[in-house]
Amino acid sequence: MDYEFCDHLFDFVRAPFAASGKPPVARSIEFYWIPSGILGTTQCVYGGTKPGKDFCDWLINHSSKEFTELLPEEALRCEGFDFPPVPNVDDWKATYQFVDGKSLRWLVLDVRLYQPGDRYDGAVRISALPDGQGMATHPLPPLPDPEPIADEPKK
């Protein structure tokens, strides 16, 4: 288990929600591999929150460009899962939900790796739901296509 990763993950989940006078909404980061591999590009979208920006800044510098499965595996290891030492993922689409034991907030992990028709090789969304809210009362939308990068034309 990468304890540094877990520290950053739980800092993101446990950070206070900004008081805005409106009911708080889920805080999410989305991490994309476009395409994966040594020459691929990664992109992290943080939704304008400071906890999201801090987590994205760290992830961009500490996530594998080649092995997309490592990021969701590390998130799941922080919740007690274990995986074989050799990556073996051709197709992974799942949503995992956990209650953080300290903040009692829901942590939601959406994984979408190597799905036919996607213009990216992988996408992972990590969300923290506001206090007292679960997926039944606060469903998350599907992972969107990432914004075009560099000189790539918008579709």
C-alpha positions, -999 to +999 in steps of 0.1 A: +000+000+000+012+035-009+006+054+024+015+087+007-013+081-018-038+073+009-028+104+029-036+126-002-068+106-010-081+111+026-071+147+027-093+152-003-122+133+011-120+149+046-114+185+036-143+208+047-169+217+021-168+255+014-197+274+030-216+291+002-251+295+016-263+268-008-264+231+000-230+215-007-226+193-038-202+164-043-165+173-048-148+152-075-116+149-094-114+131-128-082+117-140-078+107-177-051+089-198-052+102-234-039+077-246-020+057-220+016+047-224+049+063-220+042+089-246+006+094-235-009+124-218-026+126-184-052+152-175-068+159-141-100+179-138-108+192-103-140+212-105-127+244-091-122+233-055-089+238-035-090+202-022-095+190-058-067+211-071-043+200-044-051+163-051-049+167-089-015+185-086-002+157-066-017+129-088-003+144-121+032+141-106+027+107-090+005+086-113+017+062-139+012+073-175+016+037-187-003+016-162-038+030-159-050+004-134-025+015-107-045+046-097-078+028-089-059-001-074-041+023-050-075+039-040-089+004-033-058-006-013-065+024+009-099+007+017-083-027+024-083-044-010-053-063-024-042-071-060-017-095-076+017-078-083+014-081-121-011-057-138-037-076-157-065-053-168-080-052-202-115-039-194-125-024-161-158-005-155-171-003-120-182+020-092-172+015-056-186+032-025-171+035+009-178+054+041-147+071+054-143+061+090-131+095+102-153+119+084-183+095+079-185+108+043-190+087+013-160+082-009-170+071-045-146+056-069-156+054-106-133+034-128-136+033-166-105+017-183-102+005-219-139+008-228-148+004-265-157+038-281-140+059-255-115+084-269-093+080-238-077+048-226-088+053-190-107+076-167-110+075-129-133+097-108-129+101-071-157+119-053-164+129-017-201+134-010-213+161+014-220+152+050-251+131+054-255+125+016-252+091-001-255+080-037-293+075-034-298+112-026-269+125-046-262+104-077-232+113-098-234+118-135-216+095-159-179+103-166-178+128-194-153+130-223-124+150-212-118+184-228-095+183-258-058+188-250-032+209-267-041+214-303-066+186-305-099+198-322-131+199-301-157+174-312 
